[in-house]
């Protein structure tokens, strides 16, 4: 299938997942009213349904062996979604129908203010920043870098604490709500749509990144994450237009608190290494910046005792997204320039004769010292079985175009149905040598390092 067909599959799958999430959210909204939780606090509960596409994507990514897609989607969505939703809500509320406009709304429009309930800061924004800090502590230090099973259970516990504090604040007497069978049936159908949508979102992204020759985590960051945000933008527009401004602006925080905790678990259970440390830290830093600006702007944004976003604050938050994209493309990924970062430093270290490429001996030394063979060799014996080889191709060379990866028999030079370390090095050399000039350029080495480094795994 062509990349365009997979792109259409991706669009359809994302919308199916969000359709399912929407029908899961409706029963939770009724529960919020029935149990008397505040709008801001209810966002933490409804966030489970709102984040269910990301949870589904991460489950599908983990199960199908392409966890980096889920990792990229999880962190990428935290950077772009919050600014997108605030900008969308601001534009949507500049003109509301009279029956949807709240008290003093026209005054807020004149003041260029997007009024938000101040409890959004203490109930959601600050706990969200704490969650980000815990993620950083669990995944950044070199001794235990990466996502590991224990991290997943810790983050699940963090979410339960976050949910409890949100629900217990500002609780009031509940309302009577009517439950209809149709809503229950739609919720069940929504769950099925969510599962199928998540699976095909991952499958489509996997095929797109393979066709484009980019790494899976970059595909998650810049393909899946923006696509996953589109339905949320439309939902935010509709919610804000209905006059539920605080709900429209704060639900995204509840959503992404779930993304960083509950959706964290399936990836952690399969252990996901941080292959490109610079990229990982950059994305996490921007996610923290967005959260800090969100909280600060709501708290200090309005005139007098009002709280919310002034126009310039909306613009500032929105501007974070193009700055983030620019830093990632031009600084971290160096799409339009020479490669940089840890991979480039390692290239220089292994390029002993200081020319513009690695000869086979230099490359073999790099492969040995970076531990590629050991990572692929799951059972720890002295050979790779065909199953281990195929698993390694999927996990560590998934960003390479299919025609760059030879069949197992081409790596198994002596035909004994297994790949020795020497055969592995030679096969990997040919796969990485994209231009087939019998040498590994800096860009080729950096591409391999970003896609399949075995040295960056969690401890």
Secondary structure, 3 states (H helix, E strand, C coil): CCHHHHHHHHHHHHHHHHHHHHHHHHHHHHHHHHHCCCHHHHHHHHHHHHCHHHHHHHHHHHHCCCHHHHHHHHHHHHHHHHHHHHHHHHHHCCCCCCCCCCCCHHHHHHCCEEECCCHHHHHHHHHHHHHHHHHHHHHCCHHHCCECHHHHHHHHHHHHHHHHHHHHCCCCCCCCCCCCHHHHHHHHHHHHHHHHHHHHHHHHHHHHHHHHCCCHHHHHHHHHHHHHHHHHHHHHHHHHHCCCHHHHHHHHHHHHHHHCCHHHHHHHHCCECCCCHHHHHHHHHHHHHHHHHHHHHHHHCCCCCCCEEEHHHHHHHHHHHHHHHHHHHHHHCCCCCCCCCHHHHHHHHHCCCCCCEECHHHHHHHHHHHCHHHHHCCCCCCCECHHHHHHHHHHHCCCCCHHHCCCHHHHCCCCCCCECHHHHHHHHHHHHCCCCCCCEEHHHHHHHHHHHCCCCCCC
